[in-house]
Structure formats: C-alpha cells, structure tokens
Amino acid sequence: MDTPILEFLKGYEREGMSRFHMPGHKGLGPLGCEDWDITEVKGADVLYEAEGVIARSEENAARLFGSGRTLYSTEGSSQCIRAMLTLALLNRPAGRAPVVLAARNVHKSFLYAAALLDLEVEWLWPEGARRSLCSCPVTPEGLEKALSAMEAPPMAVYLTSPDYLGAMADVRALAEICHRRDTLLLVDNAHGSYLHFLEEPCHPLDLGADLCCDSAHKTLPVLTGGAYLHIARTAPKAALEQAKQALALFGSTSPSYLLLASLDGCNGWLAGEGPERIRAVAAALTTLKAHLTRQGWTLWGQEPLKLTVDAAASGWSGEELADLLRVGGVEPEFADRDHVVLMASGNTTGEDLQRLADALDCGTPRPSESTLPPMALGRRVRSIREALLAPQEELPLENCLGRILAAPTVSCPPAVPVLVCGEEIGEDAVECFRYYGIESCSVIK
C-alpha cells in the first residue's frame, strides 16, 4: 500500500526549498523531525478540504478498516467525539429531539461536546456486581429497558468500548437494538483501534456501529494525537458527506503534518506486518493472563491487548503494585487505589512480556474484598451547557455539599467524571471525590 503523505514529505525534504512559509523553525531544530513539520504548501493537500495526498491516504485507511469513510484527526479522539455527536445531530430524523442515551463512563470530552452542541443526555448506569468509575457494563436487556422507558427514541446511543479498564460491550447486539429503533450507535473506541486486525475482527464497525472514533496513537504505531473518525458504510449518506465539515468545526486550521505522516505510515504497517504482530502479541498476552490468574491475581476486562489487574481484589493498592512493577523495569499506563492498567501493542516484545510476568511473580496476591465506593447518583439541576458556561468558583470539597457542579473534576487519565456538570453534589459524590483524591471542585456561583 502506498503512503502518499510520507512520500510527499520525503520529496519536499529532498528539494531543499528555501522555506518562506510557516513554521518558524524553517526545518531546523533540536528534535530532528522539523524538516517534515510543514504547513499546507503546494502539493501537501489541506486536511479539511482534502483532494490530494491526504485524501488518498484516508482512502487507504478506509479500505484497511472496511469503513464507508475514515478521516484523520490530529487532535485525538476528543475531536472525533465532537464530530460524531455533530453528525448524529445533523442526521437525526425529523422531529427527533437532540437527546443522547449514553453509558455513564464517558470521557470528559463527551461532556464538553454536549455543552457545545447543547445536547440533552440521559444516562445508562452500570449493570452487574463489579462496578468502577471507569466501567459501565450495558447489556442488551438493559438497553432495551432504558429505551422503552424513554418518551421517544434518542438521536443516538453512545458507548465506550473497550473502556479504560478493558471491558468490552456486546456491540453487535446493542447495534441491532439501536437500529430497530432507527437510532444511531456511536462508539468511543479510543482504546481499540487494533481490533479489526485480530484473527476474529471485533472493531465496532465490524459489529454494526454507525460511527466510531479510534485513538490510533494508543495502540497502533502512531504519534500521540493521531486518531481516526470512522463512518460505517451503512450510516446515513449525508454523514459521509458532512464528516469533514464536522471535524473542521472543532479542529485547528494548522494540523500537524508529523501526525498526518504518522497515520499515513501506519497504513503501510497495517497493510504489511502489522496484523501478524498484533495477533502474536494478543496470543502471548492471553497466555500471560492465564498464568497470572493461576497465580491468584484478579484481572479485569476482556480486551486482548490490555492487562488490568484488580489490585484491590488481589490484596494490594494499585499504587503499591505499580511501584512493584517499576522495580521490575515495567512502567504501567495507569494506577489508582484499585487498579493497574497495562497496555500492549503490536510493538510489545516477548522480552517486555517476560519482564512483566517476572515483576508480578515478585508479588503475592492476597484475595480481598473490593473497596470501591458506590457511584455518585447526581441529581440534575442544570443542563450540561448551562453549568459549564455559568460563572464558577473553585471551593474546597468540604464546602461543596449541596452545590451544583460546574466543570468535570477528574484526572486524565482516566478522564471519566465522578459527577456530571449541572448535577448537585451530594454525600455520595463527596465520598467518591475523596476516594479518588479530589480535594476541590468547580461549582456554579
């Protein structure tokens, strides 16, 4: 598969032009990559009006993923989430209210998008015994029940799958339910860009999602910030045509060509050795997970290239376990009081996996009860938009009881809000904030 953006950048470098254009470094600097960091010079194409090398590269990506259209983002999945919701808004059936039914474990960028687009959000709450701020299991039965309880179908159902801890929804069954009600299914697939390239493809597009976003940089060999907006072949025709406009609505007019080149180069990798390497690491990680389970460690989630240790259920704090891993030469993706999240990719080596196994073998799991607090069930007082755009003040947590949350207060990662903007801060929310180390909140004045 050709890589037209990369080839253009290589050619421009060879030409040795005097650069009387942006950026100001003129191709020189300490990083060594400045020569490829260009602007929209002749022949480089324009991201949001692509007709040349960028358009050809995006067409390559669409063929690889089997989508109706795949477009690039240089501002991560956050930009794609905003674009997905915009497309759902533009393509809702006549008379359909701008309402989204969303699983509660949304990334905070979803809340910002809801505020910008003035959307009303109804929430799907987690089902089952194992509950976490980051995970919101939604069964087909639960979705049917929630949709039946609504006065009218929402313009879209919104899921995060895989979630930050590696749990995966039954997207195929959930998509069928949505489509029976003429409702779009949108999936935040930020952590699952590789799923189409497994032995049994299970990317949301493979399973019936209408729109989804992938953070390519999370699990594919792409620079940080590179992402995809995917539109299914069966999505509304207008959504295919409006996608660039939806991305441009929220995107910088100065997209990074380094990120575009990285996404372009990844096409070549996925058309070549990439899938085989992804499958090999997934198989090796499956073997490692089985070993760790036999050793007594409690694991979370089903995502093939993610290993999440339920540290609390194994008698550890997540921070303690992360420190143990660092002693063994392993740096995890994330750790909090309860979990340690480790992310692999097609570039993870056998040596890396062995080092991880050896590090965990130095610890002794001790079965324990989970200490997760109940999720905060905030009472909605103001809309998300009203709360985020209202005059605000930052107060110590002890002074926030009974006040209305103005802005999501959460670390990134995982960027999953304890409470949603516009909700009243009750005792349960205060308990959750304290549990996750949050000592102050932004509230409406």
N, C-alpha and C positions, 0 to 999 in steps of 0.2 A: 504494500500500500504506500502511495506517495505521501510525503509530508510537505505540502506546498509552503506553509509559513516558514518552516525551518530552512527550506531551500532558498526562499527569498532573502532571509536574513543572512545566510551564508554568502549569497551573491552580492548583497549590498556591502557586506564587510570587505569582500574582495575588490570591489570597485574603488574603494578608498576615497569616496567623495568628501569634499570639504563640507562640513555639516553646519550650514546656516539655518538650522531648524532646531526645535526642541528635541531632547532635553539639553540642559546647560552643560552637562559633563562632556558633550561632544564625542562620546565613545571612549573616553579616557577615565580612569579612576582605579581605586584600590581593590575593587571587588573582582575585576577580571571579566565581568559579564556586561560591562557598559556598552561594548560595541554592538550588542544585539538589542539594546534598550533604545528603541527608536519611537518616533511618532508616525502619523499617517502620511508618510512620504509617498510619492508616486509609485504605484505598484504594490504598496503594503496593504491595501484594502482598508475599509473602515468597519469596525466591529458591528455597529448597529445599522449599517446600510451595506452589508457585505455582498459583494458581487464577484470578487476575485479570489485571492489565495485563502482568505478566511472562510468564505462561503464553501470553497472546495474542501477545506479541512473539516468543517462542520458536517458536510455531506458524508465524508468518510466516517465520522463518528456516528452519524445516524445509521449507516449501514452496519457498523460493528455492533451497535446496541439493538438493532432491529426496530427503531423508532420511526414514527411519522416525520419527526423533525427533532434534531438535537442541536442546541445552541450553547455557545460558550459564555461563561461568566468569569470575569477576573476579580470579582468581589465576593467569592464564596457562595455557599448555598443561601446565605441571607438574602442576596439579591434575587436569587431564583425563587425563594419562598414568596417574596413580594410580587414577583411576576406571575407565579402560579395563581395566587389569590386574585390578582388583577384579571387574568384570563377567565377565571371562574366567574368573576363579577360581570365581565363583558358578555359572557356567553350563557348567562342564566336564562331559563325560559321566561317568556313574557309574563309579567305579574309576580314572578318569584322574588321574595324579599332577599336582601343581601345578608343572609344568615349562613353561618358555617357551623357544622357539628364537628367538634374537634376533640380528640383524645387529650386529656389534661396535661400530659407530659410534653407540651410543645416547647420548642426553643424560644427564647425571648424575642427573637427576630419576628416570630409569628405575631406577637402582641404588637410590635411596632408597625407591622404591615396592617393589622386590623385597625389600628389607630389612624394610620394614613388614609386608608380606604373607607373608614367609617363603617366597619362591619360589625354585625352583632354575632356573638359567639355563644353557642350552647355547648356544654361540656359532657364528654364521655368520661366517666370515672372508672378507676381500675377495678377489675374483677379478680376474684381469687384471693388466696391467703397471703401470697408473697407480694408485698406492696413496697414501693420505693418512690421517692420523688421523681426519679428518672424513668420509671417504668409504668406503663398504663395498659395492662392486658385488656384487649377488647375482643370478645367472642362474637361470632355471627349472631348468636341468640341475643346477646347484649345490644348489638347494633340494631337488630330488628325491633327490640323493645323500645330503644331510645327513639328511633324514627317513628314508630307507631304512636308514641306519646306526644309528638310534635303536631301542632295545628296544620302545618303544611311542610312539605319536604324542604330541606335546606338546599341552598345552591350548590353546596359541596360538603363532603365528609373529608376530614383531614386527619391523617395518621402519621406517627413517627415510627418507621420500621425499616431496619433494625433500630432499637432505641439505644441510648448511650451505654446501657449495660449489656446489650447484645440480645435482648429478647426480640423475637420476630412475630409479627401478626400473620394470621391466615388471610393474606391479601386476596387470594383468589376467591374465597368465599365472601369476604367483605365487599369485593368489587361487584360480584353478582347481585348482592343485595342492593347496593347503590344503583346499579343500572336498571334494576326492576322498577325503581322509583324515579328514574330519569334524573339522577343526581350524580355529579362528577365525584370521582375518588381521587384525592390529591395525597401524595405520599412524600413525606420528608425522608428520603433515602440517603441522607448525607453520609452515613457510615457504610453504605452498601454498594458503592459503585462497581465493585468487582463481581457482584452476584450473577450477572448474566454470563460470566465466563467459567462457571463451575461445571462439573460433569452434568449436573441437572440444573439448568439455569433457573434462578428464582429471584431475579430482579423484579421489582414491582411492575415494570412494563410487561414482563413475561407472564405475570399473573393477573393482568386486567386493569391496572391503574390507568387513569386517563392522563394525569400529569404527575411528574415527579422530579425531584432535584437530587443530584449527587454531588457531594464534595469530593471531586476527583482526587484532591490532594490528600485526603485522609487515608485512602487505601490503595491508590494507584501511584505510579512514579511521576507525580505532577507537583510543581512548586505550590507552596501554600497560597491559597486564594483561588486556585483554578477549580472551576465547577461546571456542571452541566445542567441545563434545563431540558428535560425530555418531554415530548408530547407524543402520545400514542397515535398510531395510525387510525384508530377508531374514535379519536377525540373529535369534537366539533371542528369542521373545516376552517371556520373563522379563527379558531385558536391557533391553528398552524400559521395562518397569515398574520395574526396580530402579535406573535410571540416576540419579535424583535422590538416592537413598539413597547411592549410591556416591560422588557428588560431595560430599554433605554430610559423609561420613566424613572427608574431608580439608580441607573448606572452613571459612573463618571464618563465624561467625554474624553478622558485620557486613559484608556485601558492599557494595561501593561503588556507590551509585546513579548516580554520574557515569559509571562504566564501563558499567553496565546501560543508561543512556540513550545512551551512545555506540554500543553494539551495536545498540540499537533504531533509532537514527538511520541506521546503516549499512544496515539493511533497506530503508529508503526509497531510499537511494542505489543499492543493488543492483537494486531494482525499477524504477529510473529510468535515469539517465545512466551509472551505474557500469560496466556491462558494455561499453558502447561505448568508454568511456575506457580501460578495461583492455585491450581489443583493439587500440586505436590505439597505446598505448604499447608493447605487446608487438610489434607490427609494426615500429614505429620502432626498437626495441632490436634486433630481428633484422637490420635494415639496418645498424645501427651495428656489430653483431658481425661482419658480413661485411666491413665496411670495415676494422675492426681486424685481422681475420685477414689481409686482403690486405696490410696494413702490416707484418705479421710478428709480431704479438702472438699468443701461445699462450693460448687460452681453455679453460675447464673447465666441463663440465656442459651440460645442455640446458634448464634451467628458463627459461621465457620472460621472466620479469621480473627475472632475476638475471644480472649480468655478473661473472664471476670470471676474473681474469687470473692465469694461471700465471706469476707473476713470475720464479720461479727458471728456468723453461724459456725465459724471454724475456731472460735475462741480467741480471736485477735481483734485489734483495731486495724482499720485499713492503713492508717499512717504507720503503725508498727510494722506491718507486713511489707509496706513499701520500703521502709528503711532496711529490712532484711534483704529485700531484692537488690537494693543499691549496693549493699556489702558484697553481694554476689556478682556485681557488674551489670545489673539489669535496671534500666530506668523505665518505670511504668508510664502509661498515658495519664492516669489519674488515680488519686486515692482520697477517700474521706473516712469518716468514722467506721463505715460499714463495708466498703468495697475497695478492691483494687482492680483497675481496668488495664488490660494489656492488649495492644493492637498489633497484629502481624500483617504482612503483605506478601506479595509475590517476591519481594526482595529480602524477606527474612531468611536467614541461612540456617542450616542444620546446627551450626555452632551456636547461633543465638538461642535456638530452642533448647539445646542441651544445657546451656548456661542457665536458662530459666528453670528447667527441671532441677538442676543441681541446687540452685538458690532456694527453691521451695522445699527440697528434700532436707535442707538445713533447719526447717521449722517443723514443729509438731502440731498438727491440727487437734483442737480440743472442742468437740461438739458443744454448742452453746445455743441459748435462746437468742433470737434476733432482738435488737433494742430499738428498732425503727419506731418513731412516734407515729400516731395516726396522722393521715394527711389533713391539712387545713381545709375546711369546707367554708370558704369565704362567702359572705352574703353580699350579692351585687347591689351596690348603691348608685354608682355612676357607670356610664359606658367606659370602655377602654379608652376611646378617643378623648372623652371629656376629662378623664383622670390624668392621662399623660400630658394633656395640653393645659391643665389647670395650674395656677400658682401653687408652688410647692415649698416645703421646708423639710430639712433633714433633722430628725429627732432621735434621741436615744431610744432603744427598744422599749424600755420600761415606761416611756411616755407615749407610746403608740397605741395602746389598747383602746379600742373603740374608734380610732381614726380611720380614714379612708386612704388606702394605698394609692400613691400617685404613679410611681415608677417601679418596675420589677427590680427587686434587690436580690441578686444572685451572682455567684462567681461564675466565671467562664474559663474552663469547663466546670460543670456541665451545662450551665446557662438555662436550666429548667426552673422557672419561678416557683417559689413556695406559695405565693399568693398572686392573684392577677390584679392588675391595675383597676381601680374602681371598686374593689371589694373591701369590706370592713375587716379590720384587724381584730380578731377575737382571741380568746385564750389559747385555742388550739394553734392558731397561726404564730402567736408569741412563742409557744413551746417549740414549734418547728423551726422558727428563725433561730432560737437559741441553740437548738440541736445542731444546726448546720453552721454555727459560728457567726451568725449575722447579728450585729450589735446595734444597728441603727437602720431606720427606714425613711424613705422619702414619702411624705404624706401630703394630702391636699390641705392648704392653709384654711 
